[in-house]
Amino acid sequence: MSVKERIDRYLAYNLSRMQKAVKFNEENAVFLFKVVPYLLHVNYTDLPGFIPDADGPCPCGIIKFDPQQTIPEEVLYRYFPGSSALNPSAAARPTAKQAHIHSVKTIGSIGTIAQTKKSDCDYWLSVRFANFTKNGLALLNEKCKGIQEWAMGLGHEIHFFLMDIDQTRDNSFESRADEESAGSALKLLLKDELFRTHILVAGKMPIWWLIPPGLSNIEYQNFVRELPSKESVNMENFVDLGYITNLPKSEVFGACLWQMNKALDSPFKSVLKFAYLELLMNDQQTMNLFSDRIKQLVTFPEELGQENQLAIDDIDPYLLLAKELVAFYQHEETANKRDEFIRTCLFMKTLEDIQSRKSSSGPNPHLQGTIALMKRWDLLPENVSHYLNFKYWSHQDRLAAGAMVHHYLGDTYKRLSWYLRSFAKENSKLTITEEDIAILGRKLSSFYEKKPNKIEYIQSLSREIMSQSDITLHISVVAGKDTFFAFQGSDDKVIQDPKNFIIKREDHLVRLLAWLVVNGILTKDTRLHLTKNSLAVCLPDIQSLVKTLLTTFPLIHFSHISASELLASEVIVRALAVINFEKAPVRGAKNIHSSIISSNSYGEYFLEHYDTIAKYKTALRTLLTRHGVSRWSNNLTIFIPPQPEQHALQSLLDG
């Protein structure tokens, strides 16, 4: 096969991936593949991401990108009505004199079976740091942040990663372990993911697709050096991001630790990546990366033989990896049926937006197509209808599924750690830094560790999909004390069947409500119900407190907690004080009960109760002096339910 034929096959594959993204969500695809690269290319004063020339011209622009051919005028009118970008008579176009971005690629699930309505989009921008002025890279980074924030306002979660071409080629690139980046925890695995999942959005094609699999590093270098003369390849049309011969096992520990962290927010995807790590670790001699398999299917099909080749439209990196993982676990001598577990996680990953699909009327063509495709590839779990009805699962079923996922992650982590120790004597050096171990370890500790007064996280599938449409609160006297229950559902009959419908039992109502909110079970869309009781507290009081809790404590995403916060000392970042929620008679400061709920910079929540006003005021002073938390700093909220002795209570608080 000639080089031109390989290039044509790659371009056809790239187009196929784009078309799959368009078929999934056309408006989103237009935004990702046309609007975003256009904003990276130009620097109009009235467009998102504009950077003034005060510190020199912003080094933007994408090589080999023609906006007039790429973005239709009607798209510009739709997104930027009234912008000067629509003026065809403008004498000077505000684009960089020299384009600095060599290649723009997505990395991840876009355009695959794993794409969902929740999928964010990570862009890998290949640039040469050496070609920037002293502050040029900072200006381009600022431009990217501006585009990113504007996109977020429109409901598109995107992230940009400025990656140096030479560092990427030499596998020496680094980025700290904050937000979506992986720090030192993994380099080659991240590069492997880029190669096997990317879509080329604009700019130069990676030369990697033209390099035969299985070469040594020296052979790769020689091959690239000889391409221009042997194959008449114009290297200006390509970007050389290097090669991967195999994966050092020393990188696996960091990758495991990183995926354990990612599982806190996105467990299904992490299960698949964990299984991939185990697949690699079981290849004792060389760790053949799946990116080579994708390359063979796309640009070197002759290496696979006629019977193993696939049509371009059938090449889906997530689907094919899942198929490989299922085959790997099918050969295990175990009763746990981990191949079925992989099928389940892949299917649930495709249904992460199941609730929004359930609300739509009529059959969902994309869902039907996904089911047909997975059935064809023998990747459907055994009880498909059970998972399709996830919205109607009992809370106990959801907890059981979450426990299964977290057990798999913990069990696999132990197995991989054993593999790691088994070759520790082979002069292998861990590629993860002590700093990143501290960062990633802190996130795991914040989620799993038990502490006094801490509101514990449940080991759920994902807090976004644990929400309940209806919760019934029930108050009962147990052993002479008021006890508070939360049940799934709105029918009074649910309290008669605690085995199937109970969510949580607590001895304090405020703690119960805070736990439900922190774990994503009680949301703004949840309808609350209250059974008859003799307490002074009423349903409107509870609803008002829940609204305040949701406003004060938005759901934490662990991947968004920055490295600087995790490396610094723990500080309380916001707090909510709840005063006399039980509406006890005000007969002096000693009998007034209060609670303070707080969240810290590590992503943990705590709740403490106080039985006197004096203890409450002491706690407020501590919040102010140690953490800077106060009403004046807008990070302290005071909640007092309406009650007959409101004036007297306020006097005690102000005194």
C-alpha positions in Angstrom: 0.0 0.0 0.0 1.4 3.4 -1.0 1.8 6.3 1.4 -1.0 8.2 -0.4 -3.3 5.3 0.1 -2.5 5.2 3.8 -3.1 9.0 4.1 -6.5 8.6 2.2 -7.5 5.8 4.6 -6.6 7.9 7.6 -8.6 10.9 6.3 -11.5 8.6 5.6 -11.4 7.3 9.1 -11.1 10.8 10.6 -14.1 11.9 8.6 -16.0 8.8 9.7 -15.3 9.7 13.4 -16.5 13.3 12.8 -19.7 12.0 11.1 -20.4 9.8 14.1 -20.2 12.8 16.3 -22.5 14.8 14.0 -25.0 11.9 14.0 -24.9 11.8 17.8 -25.4 15.6 18.2 -25.1 17.8 15.1 -25.1 21.1 16.9 -22.5 20.0 19.4 -20.3 18.7 16.5 -20.6 22.0 14.6 -19.4 23.8 17.8 -16.5 21.4 18.4 -15.2 21.0 14.8 -16.0 24.5 13.3 -16.6 27.2 16.0 -13.8 26.3 18.3 -11.0 26.0 15.7 -12.2 29.3 14.2 -11.9 31.1 17.6 -8.4 29.6 18.0 -7.4 30.9 14.5 -8.6 34.6 14.8 -8.4 37.4 17.3 -11.4 39.7 16.7 -12.1 42.2 19.5 -15.7 41.2 19.7 -15.2 37.4 19.7 -14.6 35.1 22.7 -11.0 34.6 23.5 -9.9 38.1 22.2 -6.5 39.1 23.6 -5.5 42.8 23.2 -2.1 43.7 21.7 -0.9 45.6 24.8 1.8 42.9 25.4 2.3 42.2 21.7 0.1 40.3 19.2 -1.4 37.1 20.5 0.3 34.1 18.9 -2.8 32.3 17.7 -3.7 30.8 14.3 -3.7 27.2 13.0 -1.4 26.1 10.2 -3.2 24.8 7.1 -6.5 26.2 8.3 -8.8 28.2 6.0 -11.7 29.6 8.0 -13.6 30.7 4.9 -13.7 27.1 3.7 -14.2 25.6 7.1 -16.9 27.6 8.9 -20.1 28.4 7.0 -21.3 32.0 7.2 -24.6 30.9 8.7 -22.8 29.4 11.6 -21.0 32.7 12.2 -24.3 34.6 12.1 -25.8 32.1 14.5 -23.1 32.3 17.1 -21.8 35.8 16.6 -24.5 38.1 15.3 -23.3 41.6 14.8 -19.6 40.7 15.1 -17.1 42.5 12.9 -16.0 39.0 11.7 -19.1 39.2 9.5 -17.9 42.3 7.7 -16.4 41.1 4.3 -15.0 44.5 3.6 -12.6 44.5 6.6 -9.2 45.5 5.2 -7.2 43.6 7.7 -8.1 40.2 9.1 -7.1 39.9 12.8 -5.2 36.6 12.4 -1.6 36.0 13.5 1.0 36.8 10.8 2.5 33.5 11.6 0.2 30.6 12.7 1.6 29.0 15.9 -0.7 26.0 16.3 0.5 23.1 14.2 -2.3 20.7 15.0 -5.6 20.6 16.9 -6.9 17.2 17.9 -9.6 15.9 20.3 -8.6 13.1 22.7 -11.2 10.8 24.2 -14.7 9.5 23.5 -16.0 12.1 21.0 -17.1 10.3 17.8 -17.2 6.8 19.5 -19.8 4.6 21.1 -18.7 6.0 24.5 -19.8 9.6 23.6 -22.7 10.8 25.7 -24.5 14.1 26.3 -22.2 14.5 29.3 -19.0 14.0 27.4 -16.6 16.9 27.6 -14.1 17.5 24.9 -10.3 17.8 25.5 -8.3 19.5 22.8 -4.6 18.7 22.4 -2.9 21.8 20.7 0.5 20.9 19.3 2.8 23.9 19.3 6.5 24.6 19.5 7.4 26.4 22.8 10.7 27.6 21.2 8.8 29.7 18.6 7.0 31.8 21.2 8.1 35.1 22.6 8.7 35.5 26.3 5.1 36.0 27.1 3.6 34.6 24.0 2.7 31.2 25.4 0.9 32.9 28.4 -1.1 35.0 25.9 -2.2 31.9 23.9 -3.1 30.1 27.2 -5.1 33.2 28.2 -6.9 33.1 24.9 -7.7 29.4 25.4 -9.1 30.1 28.8 -11.4 32.8 27.4 -12.8 30.4 24.8 -13.2 27.7 27.4 -15.1 30.0 29.8 -17.4 31.3 27.0 -18.1 27.7 25.8 -18.9 26.6 29.4 -21.5 29.4 29.5 -23.2 27.8 26.4 -23.2 24.4 28.1 -20.1 23.0 26.3 -17.4 21.7 28.6 -14.1 21.9 26.7 -10.5 21.9 27.9 -7.3 22.9 26.0 -3.9 21.4 26.5 -0.9 23.3 25.0 1.6 20.6 24.3 5.2 21.1 22.9 5.8 19.1 19.8 9.4 18.3 20.6 8.7 17.3 24.2 5.8 15.1 23.1 8.0 13.4 20.5 10.6 12.7 23.1 8.1 11.6 25.8 9.4 14.4 28.1 6.2 16.4 28.3 4.9 17.3 31.7 1.8 18.8 33.1 0.8 19.0 36.8 -1.9 16.7 38.2 -4.6 19.3 38.4 -8.1 19.3 36.9 -8.1 17.1 33.8 -4.3 16.6 33.3 -2.5 13.6 34.6 0.8 15.1 35.9 3.7 12.8 36.0 1.4 9.8 36.7 1.3 8.8 33.0 3.0 10.1 29.9 3.1 7.2 27.4 -0.4 6.0 28.3 -1.7 9.5 27.7 0.1 9.5 24.4 -1.3 6.1 23.6 -4.8 7.4 24.2 -4.1 10.4 22.0 -3.0 8.2 19.1 -5.9 5.7 19.4 -8.8 8.0 20.1 -8.0 11.4 18.5 -9.9 13.2 15.8 -7.9 15.7 13.7 -9.9 18.9 13.9 -7.5 21.2 12.1 -3.9 21.5 11.1 -1.3 18.9 10.4 -1.9 15.1 10.4 0.3 13.1 12.9 3.1 11.3 10.9 2.6 8.4 13.4 -0.1 7.0 11.2 2.4 6.4 8.4 5.0 4.6 10.6 4.8 0.8 10.6 3.9 -0.7 14.0 6.6 -2.8 15.8 9.6 -0.6 15.0 12.3 0.2 17.6 12.9 3.9 18.4 16.0 3.9 16.2 14.1 2.3 13.3 11.3 4.8 13.7 13.8 7.7 13.6 15.4 6.3 10.4 12.0 5.7 8.8 10.9 9.3 9.4 14.2 10.6 8.2 14.0 8.7 4.9 10.3 9.4 4.2 10.8 12.6 2.2 13.3 11.0 -0.2 11.8 7.5 -0.4 8.1 8.4 -0.5 8.2 12.0 -1.7 6.4 13.0 1.5 6.3 16.8 2.3 7.0 16.8 6.0 5.6 20.3 6.3 2.1 18.7 6.1 2.7 16.5 9.1 3.4 16.8 12.8 5.9 14.4 14.3 4.7 13.5 17.9 7.0 10.6 18.2 6.5 6.9 18.6 5.7 4.4 21.3 7.6 1.1 21.2 6.1 -0.3 24.5 5.0 0.8 27.9 7.4 0.7 30.9 5.8 -1.2 33.7 7.1 1.5 36.0 4.4 3.8 34.6 1.6 1.5 35.6 1.5 2.4 39.3 1.0 6.1 38.5 -1.6 5.2 36.0 -3.5 3.1 38.5 -3.4 5.8 41.1 -4.7 8.3 38.5 -7.5 6.1 37.3 -8.6 5.5 40.9 -9.0 9.3 41.2 -10.8 9.6 37.9 -13.2 6.9 39.1 -14.5 9.3 41.8 -16.2 11.3 39.1 -16.5 8.9 36.1 -16.4 5.2 37.3 -17.5 3.4 34.1 -14.7 5.0 32.0 -12.2 4.2 34.7 -13.2 0.6 34.9 -12.4 0.2 31.2 -9.1 1.9 31.6 -8.2 -0.1 34.7 -9.0 -3.3 32.7 -6.7 -2.0 29.9 -3.9 -1.6 32.4 -4.4 -5.1 33.6 -4.4 -6.4 30.1 -1.0 -4.6 29.5 0.5 -5.9 32.7 -0.3 -9.5 31.8 1.9 -9.1 28.7 5.0 -10.0 30.7 7.6 -9.3 28.0 6.4 -6.3 26.0 3.3 -4.2 26.7 1.8 -3.9 23.3 -0.4 -0.8 23.2 -3.8 -0.7 21.7 -3.0 2.3 19.6 -0.9 0.0 17.4 -4.0 -2.2 16.9 -6.0 0.9 15.8 -3.2 2.0 13.5 -3.1 -1.4 11.8 -6.8 -1.4 11.2 -6.7 2.1 9.7 -3.4 2.6 7.8 -1.7 -0.9 7.8 -4.6 -3.3 7.2 -2.4 -5.6 5.2 -0.6 -6.7 8.4 -3.8 -8.2 9.8 -4.8 -10.5 7.0 -8.0 -10.3 5.1 -10.1 -12.0 7.7 -9.2 -9.5 10.5 -9.6 -6.3 8.5 -12.6 -3.9 9.2 -14.4 -1.4 7.1 -13.5 2.2 8.0 -16.9 2.9 9.6 -16.6 -0.1 11.9 -13.3 1.1 13.5 -14.4 2.5 16.9 -11.5 2.7 19.4 -13.7 2.3 22.5 -15.8 -0.5 21.0 -12.7 -2.4 19.9 -10.9 -2.0 23.2 -14.0 -3.3 25.0 -14.0 -6.3 22.7 -10.4 -7.0 23.5 -11.0 -6.6 27.3 -14.0 -8.9 27.2 -11.9 -11.5 25.4 -9.1 -11.1 27.9 -11.4 -11.7 30.9 -13.2 -14.6 29.3 -10.0 -16.6 29.5 -9.8 -16.2 33.3 -10.4 -19.1 35.6 -12.7 -17.3 37.9 -16.4 -17.4 38.8 -16.7 -13.6 39.0 -17.4 -13.3 35.3 -15.5 -10.1 34.8 -16.1 -10.2 31.1 -19.8 -9.6 31.9 -18.8 -6.8 34.2 -16.9 -5.1 31.4 -19.9 -5.4 29.1 -22.1 -3.9 31.8 -19.7 -0.9 32.4 -19.4 -0.2 28.6 -23.2 -0.3 28.3 -23.7 2.0 31.4 -21.1 4.4 30.0 -23.2 4.8 26.9 -26.2 5.4 29.0 -24.8 8.0 31.4 -27.4 10.5 30.1 -30.2 7.8 30.5 -32.5 10.1 32.5 -32.6 12.7 29.8 -33.3 10.0 27.2 -36.1 8.5 29.3 -37.8 11.9 29.4 -38.0 12.1 25.7 -41.0 10.8 23.9 -40.8 7.9 21.4 -37.9 5.5 20.7 -34.3 6.9 20.7 -32.6 6.2 17.4 -29.1 6.6 18.8 -29.9 4.3 21.7 -31.4 1.7 19.4 -28.4 1.9 17.1 -26.0 1.5 20.0 -27.8 -1.6 21.3 -27.7 -3.1 17.8 -24.0 -2.4 17.4 -23.1 -3.8 20.8 -25.2 -6.9 20.1 -23.4 -7.4 16.8 -20.0 -7.3 18.6 -21.2 -9.5 21.5 -20.8 -6.7 24.0 -24.3 -6.4 25.4 -24.8 -7.4 29.0 -27.1 -10.3 29.8 -30.0 -8.2 31.2 -30.2 -5.2 28.9 -33.8 -4.2 30.0 -32.6 -4.1 33.6 -30.0 -1.4 32.8 -32.3 0.5 30.4 -34.6 0.9 33.4 -31.9 2.3 35.6 -34.1 5.4 36.4 -36.5 3.1 38.2 -33.9 1.1 40.2 -34.3 1.0 43.9 -31.7 3.0 45.9 -30.4 -0.4 47.3 -29.8 -1.7 43.7 -27.9 1.5 42.9 -25.8 1.1 46.0 -25.1 -2.5 45.2 -24.0 -1.6 41.6 -21.8 1.2 43.0 -20.2 -1.2 45.5 -19.5 -3.7 42.7 -17.7 -1.0 40.7 -15.6 0.2 43.6 -14.8 -3.4 44.7 -13.5 -4.1 41.1 -11.4 -0.9 41.2 -9.9 -1.7 44.6 -9.4 -5.4 43.8 -7.7 -4.6 40.4 -5.5 -2.0 42.1 -4.3 -4.6 44.5 -3.6 -7.1 41.7 -1.7 -4.5 39.7 0.3 -3.4 42.8 1.3 -7.1 43.1 2.4 -7.1 39.5 4.4 -4.0 40.2 6.2 -5.4 43.2 7.0 -8.6 41.2 9.3 -6.7 38.9 10.5 -4.0 41.3 13.9 -5.8 41.4 14.3 -5.2 37.7 15.7 -1.7 38.3 12.4 -0.2 37.4 11.9 3.3 38.6 8.5 4.8 39.1 7.6 7.5 36.7 5.2 9.3 39.1 6.7 12.0 41.3 6.3 12.2 45.1 4.3 15.4 44.6 1.8 13.8 42.3 1.5 10.8 44.7 0.6 13.4 47.4 -1.9 15.1 45.1 -3.7 11.9 44.0 -3.5 10.3 47.4 -5.1 13.3 49.0 -8.1 13.0 46.6 -8.5 9.3 47.4 -8.3 10.1 51.1 -10.9 12.9 50.8 -13.3 10.4 49.3 -12.7 7.2 51.2 -11.2 8.2 54.6 -13.5 8.2 57.7 -13.1 11.2 60.1 -15.0 12.5 63.1 -18.0 14.6 62.1 -17.3 14.0 58.4 -20.3 13.5 56.1 -19.3 10.4 54.3 -19.5 9.8 50.6 -21.3 6.7 49.4 -19.4 4.4 46.9 -21.8 5.1 44.2 -21.8 4.7 40.4 -21.6 8.5 40.1 -23.2 11.2 42.2 -24.9 12.7 39.1 -26.9 9.5 38.6 -27.9 8.8 42.2 -30.6 11.5 42.4 -34.1 10.5 43.4 -37.2 12.0 41.8 -39.1 11.6 45.1 -38.0 11.2 48.7 -40.3 10.7 51.7 -39.0 11.9 55.1 -40.4 10.0 58.1 -39.9 10.8 61.8 -40.3 8.1 64.4 -39.5 7.7 68.1 -36.9 4.9 68.5 -35.6 4.1 72.0 -37.1 7.3 73.3 -35.4 9.5 70.7 -36.6 11.2 67.5 -35.1 9.3 64.6 -35.2 10.5 61.0 -35.6 8.3 57.9 -35.4 9.0 54.2 -37.3 6.6 51.9 -37.3 6.3 48.1 -40.6 7.3 46.6 -43.7 9.3 47.4 -46.2 6.8 48.6 -46.7 6.4 52.4 -46.5 2.6 51.8 -42.7 2.9 51.3 -42.2 3.4 55.0 -43.8 0.0 55.6 -41.1 -1.7 53.4 -37.8 -0.4 54.7 -35.8 -3.3 53.3 -36.5 -2.1 49.7 -37.1 1.6 50.0 -35.0 3.0 52.9 -32.2 5.3 51.8 -30.8 6.5 55.2 -31.5 6.6 58.9 -30.1 9.4 61.1 -30.6 10.7 64.6 -30.5 14.3 63.4 -32.6 15.8 60.6 -30.1 18.4 59.4 -27.3 15.7 59.1 -29.7 13.5 57.1 -30.5 16.3 54.7 -26.9 17.3 54.3 -25.8 13.7 53.6 -28.5 13.4 50.9 -27.4 16.6 49.2 -23.6 15.9 49.5 -24.1 12.5 47.8 -26.3 13.9 45.0 -29.4 11.9 46.1 -31.4 15.0 46.9 -31.2 17.6 44.1 -33.2 20.7 43.0 -35.5 18.4 41.0 -36.3 16.1 43.9 -39.8 16.3 45.2 -39.8 16.0 49.1 -42.7 14.5 51.1 -43.1 14.4 54.9 -45.2 12.0 56.8 -47.4 13.2 59.8 -45.4 13.9 62.9 -45.6 15.9 66.1 -42.6 18.1 65.6 -42.7 21.9 65.1 -40.7 21.6 61.9 -42.8 21.5 58.7 -42.2 20.6 55.0 -41.7 24.2 53.8 -39.0 24.6 56.5 -37.2 21.5 55.2 -37.6 22.6 51.5 -36.2 26.0 52.4 -33.2 24.5 54.1 -32.6 22.1 51.2 -32.6 25.0 48.8 -30.0 26.8 50.9 -27.9 23.6 51.1 -27.9 23.2 47.3 -27.0 26.8 46.8 -24.2 26.8 49.4 -22.7 23.5 48.5 -22.7 22.7 44.7 -21.7 19.1 43.9 -17.9 18.7 44.1 -16.1 17.2 41.2 -12.8 15.8 42.4 -11.1 16.2 39.0 -11.6 19.9 39.4 -9.8 20.3 42.7 -6.5 22.0 41.8 -3.0 20.6 42.7 -2.2 23.8 44.6 -5.2 23.3 46.9 -4.3 19.7 47.6 -0.7 20.4 48.3 -1.5 23.3 50.6 -2.9 23.0 54.2 -6.6 22.2 54.5 -8.8 25.2 54.9 -12.6 25.6 55.2 -13.9 27.4 52.1 -17.6 27.8 52.9 -20.0 27.1 55.7 -23.7 27.1 56.5 -25.0 27.6 60.0 -28.5 26.3 60.9 -30.0 27.8 64.0 -32.7 26.2 66.1 -34.1 24.2 63.2 -36.3 22.2 65.7 -37.9 25.6 66.8 -37.4 24.9 70.5 -38.8 27.6 72.8 -36.2 30.3 73.5 -35.7 30.3 77.3 -32.1 31.4 77.4 -28.9 30.8 75.4 -28.2 27.4 76.8 -31.0 25.5 75.2 -30.6 26.8 71.6 -29.2 24.1 69.3 -27.3 24.9 66.1 -25.4 23.1 63.4 -22.5 24.2 61.2 -21.9 22.4 57.9 -18.6 23.2 56.2 -16.7 22.1 53.2 -12.9 22.3 52.9 -10.4 22.7 50.1 -9.9 19.0 49.9 -13.5 18.3 48.9 -14.6 17.0 52.3 -17.8 18.0 54.2 -18.2 18.2 58.0 -21.1 18.8 60.3 -20.9 19.8 64.0 -23.7 20.4 66.5 -23.7 22.9 69.3 -26.1 23.0 72.3 -25.5 26.6 73.4 -25.2 29.9 71.7 -21.8 30.4 73.4 -20.3 27.3 71.7 -21.9 28.4 68.4 -20.3 31.8 68.6 -16.9 30.3 69.5 -17.1 28.1 66.4 -17.9 31.2 64.3 -14.9 33.0 65.6 -12.7 30.0 64.7 -14.1 30.0 61.2 -13.3 33.7 60.8 -9.8 33.8 62.4 -8.5 30.5 61.0 -10.2 30.3 57.6 -11.6 33.7 56.8 -15.1 32.4 56.6 -17.7 35.0 57.5 -20.9 36.7 56.1 -18.7 39.7 55.1 -16.6 37.4 53.0 -19.7 35.9 51.4 -18.7 32.4 52.3 -20.9 32.0 55.4 -24.7 31.6 55.2 -27.0 31.7 58.3 -30.3 29.8 58.1 -33.0 30.3 60.7 -36.4 28.8 60.0 -39.5 31.1 60.6 -40.6 30.7 64.3 -42.8 32.5 66.8 -39.8 33.7 68.9 -37.7 34.9 66.0 -37.0 38.3 67.6 -35.8 36.8 70.8 -33.6 34.3 69.0 -32.1 37.0 66.9 -31.3 39.1 70.0 -29.4 36.1 71.5 -27.4 35.7 68.3 -26.6 39.4 68.0 -25.7 39.8 71.7 
